[in-house]
């Protein structure tokens, strides 16, 4: 499905810089494919011995917040084990600040386990030269890219809660519903952004309001006609 989607986007003239994946797509075949397609990947990494040690070293001031990770791809005769190399960036979980976590740990306000529990690794697989080409100096940009993926995930869960989903087991039906959800999500984000430009002080356009549930939705054309005081 991924290869077909990438092919269609490229045939339509789109350039794909990044792929935002969830932890469930941590598969060597998939990551190798994205690198082959020239699409850089940003996704949460798995907690393992390598990332755990990286967090401990960062908290103890031995290393920086970024480093290199490896995924074993297999064994090649006369060459040995082959690995996929990618970047790892340590980030604070939501509502926490990475620098503050380290400071609290250093002064003894947090235990090692407590501090480590507030930090998670991000995987950055750089596969092109059109966007982020290195981690150093781009830490905040990478974190914002991941937050964009996280916000989309939140929106899709909200759409599920409102009943905008399908329980059909038919592949074509499920793909059609997914396409419709993506379209609705994009329309909602565009309308939300336009309303914010017209009146930055107004409450953000919620999905429920955009769908016209329980209230009459605001529309950008109506606000333009009336004007904002």
N, C-alpha and C positions, 0 to 999 in steps of 0.2 A: 504494500500500500504506500509506503514512504517513497519508494523508487518511482512509482507511477505519479504520485503527487509532485515530486521534484521535476520529473520529466515534463509534465503539463505546464507547470509554472515557467520553466525555462523556455519551452516552446512558445509560450504567450509573451515572452519578452521580459519576464521578471528576473531580477537578480536577488538571490537569497543570501544575505550576509550571515544570519544567525539562525540557529535552531534552538528553541527553548524546550528542554525535555524534563520530564519528571524522573524521579529516582527509579521508577519502575522500568524505564527504558535503558538502564545500565546494562547493555549487552555489547559484547565485543564486536559481533558482526555488524550491528547497527552503527556503532561509533566509527568503525573502519569505513563503512559505506558513506557516512556523512563527510568524513575527511576526503574520501575519493571524489565526492560531489563538490568539494570546495566550500562546504558550509560549516562555519565555526559553531561549536556547541557550548552552551552554558547550562549546567544542570547541577543539582545537589549531589554531592558525593556520598559514598557509603562510609559509615563508621567502621574502621578497620584498624589493625595494628599500626599501619603506616600513617594514617591521618591522626590517630590518637597520639602517637609520638610527636607528630608535627605540632599539635595543640599544646602538649606539655612543654616542648622546647620553646614555643612562642611565649607562653606564660612565664617561663623561667628566664626569658631574655636571651636565649641561646640562638634563636633564629627569627627571621622575619615572618610576616603573616602569609607569605606565599612561597611556593616551592614546586617541586616536580613529582608527579605521580606516574605509576606504570601499571599497565594491564597486560598480563601474559596472553599472547595470541596463540601460541603453540610452538611446536618444535619443527625446525626445518633442517633436513639432512645436510651435513657439511657446513651448516651455519650456526646451529644451536637454537636456543630459545629465542623467540621473537617477541618483542614487547611494543605496545602502543604507548607513546609518551604523551602526557598532557599536563597542563598547569593546575595547581591547586591553590585556591585563595580562601583563607580563613575569614569568616564573617560572623557577626553577632546575630543571634536570633532576634526576632521581632521584639521591640520595646527595650532592647539592651544596646549598649554601646561597647564596641570592642576595646577601646582604650580604657574605659571605665572598669570593664571586667578585669583587665590586666592589673590596673591600679589597685582595685579592691583585693585581688589575690595577693599582690605584692605586700600590702600592709596588713594582711592576715584577716581581712573581713570576709573572705571567701576561701573555702577549702579548694584543693586542686580539683576534686570531682565536681564541686559546685560550680567552679569557674568553667571547667571543660563542658559542662552540660549546657552552658549558654552560648557555646560556639559550635558552628557547623562548617564543613568544608564545601566549597563550590568547585566543580570541575570546569575548566576552560580548555577546550580542544580547539586550538587555532588552526584553521584550514584555508584561510585566504588572506589577502592583503588589503581588503576593502573596508575593514572595520578595525576592531582591536587586534593589534599585532603582537602585543606583549602585555604582561600583567603589570609590571612595575610602572607606576605612573597612571594606570588606568583602573585602580582598585575601586574607586567610587562609581565609575562608569559601568564596570562589570556588575557591581552590586545593584545598580539601578536596572540593568538589563534583567537580572534575575527577579527583581521586585516586579517588573512588568509581567513576567511569566506567572508570578505568584498572584498578582491582581487578576489576571485572566482566569486563573484557576478558581479564585474566590467567586468571580462573576458567574462562572459555569456552575458552581455549586449552588449559587443563588437561583440560577435559572432552573436547576433541578428541583429546588425547594418549591418554586412557583409552578411546577408541573410542566415546564418546557422540555420534556424529554420523551423518549420512547422506550417501551419495554419489549419491543419486537426483537426477535432473534434473527430476523432476515437481514443479511449483510447490507443489501442495497438500501433497505428502509433505514437502517441505522446510520449509514453514510449520508443519506438524504437529510435525516433529522440533524445530524451533526453540521452539515452545510448550512441548514436553516438557522441553527443556533449561532453559528459563527457570523452569519449575515446580521441577525438581530443584535448580537453583541456589538458589532462594528457600527451599526446604525445608532445604537444607544450611546456609544462613546463619542461619535461625531456630534450628535445632538447635545450631549452633556458639555463637550468642549465649546461648542458655539454659544450655548447659554452662559457659560462662564465668561466668555469674551464680552458678551453684551452687558452682563451684570455680575462682576466678580464677587459681590457681597451676598448674592442670592444663594440659598441652599443648593447643594449639588443635586442634580437630577438623578433620583433613584430609579432602579429598574422597574419597580412596581408602578411608579408614576409614568415612566416612559410607555409602559404597556397599557396605561389607562385604567389600572385597577384601583378602585376605591377613590379615585379622584380624576379630575380632568387634567390631562398632561399639559405642561407648558410646551410651547413650540416656538422656535427661534423666529419664524416669520411673523407670529403674532406680536412678539416683543419688539421686533423692528418696526412694525406698523404703529404700535402704541407709543413706543419710546420708553426710556428708563429715566426716572427722575433722580 
